[in-house]
Amino acid sequence: MKSALGFGLPFAPFLHNHSLHNMKKLCAEMFGTFGLVFAGTGAIVINEVSNGAISHVGIALTFGLIVLAMIYTFGDISGAHLNPAVTLGFWAARRLDGREVLPYIGSQCVGALLASGTLRLLFPQNKLLGATMPAGGEMQSFVLETLLTFILMLTILNVSPGAKEKGITAGIAVGAVIALEAMFAGPICGASMNPARSLAPALVSWHVEHLWLYIIAPILGACLAVPACRCVREKECCCAVRATG
């Protein structure tokens, strides 16, 4: 980077490296969310196409295992949030700089939309593409999604240092919670816990009638987990932005 006088700015290498590092984090979030939505909703679509070959348990395990894999793949780069509700939860916990929130969420939504678009190309006759739909009343699913995301975010906050999800326990714990919650609550509310995961198939399949609850409830649940975490952890747990490397 050159000034008008032709002298190089002393902080130009820092700005270049900082920008490159941020771009790598956003790419990691995009690829990770693509993997999550492609494998998870893909399992739902293929289960329908194959007349139940994967089964409900198989779908739940697919969601849990792909999240586990993506955490170990991208956790040390971006934190592997893969989820706008988790990103907002980290921001509410003051573990993520506010300037990173919108770029993270945008990258996650792009990755999710690319995954649903790919599934549309592969399975053009499928109507829902794995979109989340409440089996009962909307309020029942709203409460369930809020509680499920609350439990998920509380787990994440307690196993992740800062905004990073990297370590022996993080991937296993988070993946296990997602698989468990999808297994018992999936038949009722879809167990999305993730606005991007619900947004993409809803938009691509154009079934947006219940989308609002799968956006608002996970965000509410993630934010409610922050004061709960403060109740059981030291006061410094969620009170200051930590270095995210």
N, C-alpha and C positions, 0 to 999 in steps of 0.2 A: 504494500500500500504506500503510495507516494503522496507527499504534500504538494501544494501548488508551487513551492520553491524547488521541488525535485528531491527533497530529502526524505529518506525513509522514516516512517513513524516508528519509534522504539517499541511500541506495543503492538505493532502489526502482526508479528508471529503469534502473540497471545490471542489476538482477535481471530486469526485464522484457525488456530488450534481449538479455540473455544467453540467457534461456529461448526467446525468439522465434528467435534465431540457431540454437540447437540443434534446434528443431523444423523449421526450414528444411533443415538438414542431413539430418535423418532422413527428411523427405519426399523429398529429392533421392535418397537411397539407395533408398527404396521405389520411386519412379518409374523410376529407372535400372535397378534389378534387374527390375522388371516389363518394361521394354523389352527387356532382354537375354533373359529367359526366353520372352517372347512371340514375339520374332523368331526366336531360335535354335531353340527346340524347335518353334515353329510351322513353321519351314522343314523340320524332320524330318517332322512330321505331313503337311504339304502335299506333300512329296516322295512319301510313301506313298500319299496319296489320288490324286495325279496320275500314278502309275506311273513315278516317277523323273524327272519334268520338271526338278526343281531339281538333282539329282545330288549325289554326296558332296562334290565340290569346291564346289558352290554352297552347301551347308550349312556347310562350313568357312568360306567367305568371309562368309556371313551372320553367324556368330558373331563373327568378327573385325571386321566393319564396324559391327555394332551396338555393340560395346564401344568402338570408336573414337569413334563418334557420341556415346555416353553420356558418355565422358570429356570431350569438348569441351563437352557440354551442362552437365554437373554437376560437373566437376572442380574449379572454383574455389569451389564451395559446400560440398561434403562430401568431396571427394577422389575421388568416383566409385569407391569400392571395389567395390561390386556383388557382393561375394563374402566370406562369413565367413572363409575361409582368408586372404584378403588383409588383412582387418581384424585378424585375430589375428597375422598376420605383421608388420604395422605396430606392433602393441602389443608383440610380442616384440622388435622393433627399437627400442623406446622412442621411437617417433615418434607414438604415439597415446596419449592419456590413458586409463588403465584404466576410468575411469567412462563412457567413450563406447563401449566394446566391446560390451556387451550391447544397448544401444539400437540401435547400428548393425546388429548381427546380426539383431535382431528385425525391424527395418525391411526388411532385405534378404529375410528369409524371408516376410514379409507380401507384399511385392511379387511374389516368385516364386510364391507360392500363388495370388495374384490372377490372375497370367498363366496358370497351368495351369488354374485354374477357368474362365477365359474360353475357353481352347482346348477344354475339355470341353464347354462350351455350344455352341461352333461346330462341333465334330467329335465328337459323342457316341458314334459307332461305333468311334472309334480306341481301341485297347486300351492302348497304352503312353504316349501323349501326349509322346513324345520322351524317355522315361525312359532313363537310362544302364544298359546291361546288358553284362557282360563276354562277349566272344565265345569266350574260352577259360577257363582256370582263374582263380579269384578272386585267387590270389597273383600271377599274371602281371599282371592289371589293377591290383592294389594297387601293385605296384612301378612300373608305368607311370604311374599317376596321381600317385604321389609324385614321380617324376622330372619329369613334365610341370609340376606345380605348383611344384616347386623352380626350374625354369628360368623360369617365368612370374614368380614372386615376386622372383627375383634381378634380372630385367629391370626390374620395377617399382621396386625399391629403388634402382636405379642411374639411372633416368630421372626420378624424382619427388623434388622437394624436400619434406622433411617428410612429412606424410601426404597431401599434395595431389598429384594427377596432372593437372597443367595445364601446357601449353606446346606448342611446335611439335613436339617429338620424342615426348612421352609418349604421346599418343593413337595415333600411327602405330606406335611401337615395340610397345606393349602389344597393340594390335589385330592387328599382323602376327604376333606370337608366338602368339597364340591361334588365328589362322587356320592358321598353319603346323602347330602341334601337333595341331589338330583334323583337318588334312588327312592327316597320316601315321599318327597313332595312333588316330583316331576309329574305324576299323573293328575295332580290337581291344578297346579299353576304353571307348570313348565320348568320351574326352578331355574329361571334365567340368571338372576343376580347380576345382570350385566346389560346396561342399556345398548351397547354396541352390538352384542350378540342378538338382541331382539330387534333392534332397528333395521339391520341389514336385510334379513329375510322378509321382514314386514314390508319394506319399501320395494324390494325386487319382486316379490310375489303380489304386491299391492293389497295386502291384508293388514291395514293399519287401524282397524276399529278398536283394538284394545291396547294399542301401542303406548298410550299415555301412562298406564299403570306400570309398564315394564321399564319406563324411563324414570318416573318419579319415585316409585317404591324402593328400588335399589339405592338411589342416591340418598334417600331419607335414612335407610337402614345403615348405610356406610357412615353417614355423619353421626348417627346415634351411637355408633360403636366407639367414637372418640372419647366422650365423657365416661363411658363404661370402662375403657382402657385406663383412664386416669384414676378410676376408683381402685384399681388393683395394682397399678404400677407406681413407681416414684413420680413425683410431680414434674420432673424434667422430661418424662416420657413423651408427652405431646405438647410441649410448650415452646419449642424453638426449632427453626429450620436447621437440619443437620446436613453436613457435607455429604453429597451423593456421589462423589468421585467422578 
